[in-house]
C-alpha cells in the first residue's frame, strides 16, 4: 500500500505567495510537465500532488537562499523532481519536510486534469508498437 505523509495544518500558502518570480518561472511554466512526469510514474493523483508540492517547496527554499536565475533553471527543477521521485520510491512515502517548512499548499489535481493525464497515457500507449509488431519487424529483418 502506498503511504503519503499528511501535511500538518499550517498556514497554507500558494507558490505565488512565496516568490512571484519563482511561481512564474518554475510553477506556472513547468507545472503541466512535472504533473505528467510524476503521474506517468506513480499513476496516483494524490502522490503526484504531494510530489509537486515537495518539489516546488524545495525549489522555493533553494531559490530564497540563492535568488539568482540561471539558464539552467529547467534542468535544476527537473533534477529536484527526479530526486523527490526516487526518494518516494525508496521510502514508500512522500516527504513533506520542505512543504511544512514553508507552509506550501499541495496543488489539487482536478478531475479534468486527471482525465487529461489518463488520455495522454492512452495516446502514448496507442502510438507504441505492440510486442507483436516488434517481433514481426525482427522476423522480417532475419529474412
Buried (B, 14 or more C-beta within 10 A) or exposed (E): EEEBBEBEEEEEBEBEBBBEEBBEBBBEEBBEEBBBBBBEBBEBBBBBBBBBBBBBBBBBBBBEEEEEEEEEBBEBBBEBBEEBBEBBEEEEBBBBEBBBEBBBBBBEBEEEBBEBBEEEBEEEEEEEEEEEEEEEEEEEEEE
